[in-house]
Each structure stands twice: as structure tokens, then as C-alpha cells.
């Protein structure tokens, strides 16, 4: 089954969930805030997406970090460490697609790219 990861009150996650529903795709929702983010999840995502794609450096969480913390995020390992302690820094939604829809991991909502999966 396709799984969508994010925060329920995130506008982009809301749009993505509605889009999936409108296109007849049932997806499991995983709430970062309630269910957390595991090292294994991050390993899967970072195996398919560059850390610079996964970490939202334009978002509120990133901007609220002190400069010293930001400076330590320089590669996949340091991005993973940050995401484990502050999952809100992950760009949303992260989607793990089932094999019927191409498999793999995408980050962010792109209706056009998602439509190609259907």
C-alpha cells in the first residue's frame, strides 16, 4: 500500500491527501508528530532522494534553528540526525509508492508527476 508521511495540519499534505482520494488511491497516512520518524524510514528515503531534497531549508522549522545547528547539516548522515530530532524539518509529504504506482519515494506534492503514476 502507498504510504503518505507528513503532518495533518500541513496545507501541502492536506492537498496531497485530497488529490490521492480524488484519484481513487487509498493511502495509509503516517503522522510524523504522533508516530515519529524512524532511522529505517530515513534510510529508505535517503537511498532514493538526496538529503537536500528531503530537508526543507525554506520552512519555519529550519529557519528557527540556530546557525550553528544549520551549519552541521552538510550530508545525508547529518541530515538524518537532524530529521530524527526535528521531523518537522522534513519536506512534506514524503510518499512511499506501492509497486502498482511505480514504487519508490517522492518528496513534496507534484500533481502532474503523481498523475503519471496512475
C-alpha positions, 0 to 999 in steps of 0.5 A: 500500500502507498504510504503518505508521511507528513503532518495533518495540519500541513496545507501541502499534505492536506492537498496531497491527501485530497488529490490521492482520494480524488484519484481513487488511491487509498493511502495509509497516512503516517503522522510524523508528530504522533508516530515519529520518524524512524532511522529505517524510514530515513534510510529508505528515503535517503537511498532514493532522494538526496538529503537536500531534497528531503530537508526543507531549508525554506520552512519555519522549522529550519529557519528557527534553528540556530546557525550553528545547528544549520551549519552541521547539516552538510550530508545525508548522515547529518541530515538524518540526525537532524530529521530524527530530532526535528521531523518537522524539518522534513519536506512534506509529504514524503510518499512511499509508492506501492509497486502498482504506482511505480514504487519508490519515494517522492518528496513534496506534492507534484500533481502532474508527476503523481498523475503519471503514476496512475 
